[in-house]
Amino acid sequence: MSWLWLFWQLRPISSSAIFLHYNVLFGVDLVGSWTRAFILPGIGLAIFILNGVVSWYLFNRDRFASYLLNIVSLFCQIGIFTASVLIVFLNI
């Protein structure tokens, strides 16, 4: 979901650099190309796949750990989507 949101919003400004990080104390402190905004969803995808594989492996041994990994993965995806939305709103 974050991939689509970022691609749909940031693709039109591909010719210039975008703001990638904002700090309350210092303002914008990281500027780069629009393709660098996809690093965060890539990390989220890696977390999702890793937690899914480990959860599938642990399901028959310890169901609580399996459910816990899936819940952690869900909260990571929510946080990454929130960060993606903030990156888009920082650049509009």
Secondary structure, DSSP 8 states (H G I E B T S, - for coil): -HHHHHHHHHGGGTTS-EEEEEETTTEEEEEE-GGGGGHHHHHHHHHHHHHHHHHHHHTTT-HHHHHHHHHHHHHHHHHHHHHHHHHHHHH-
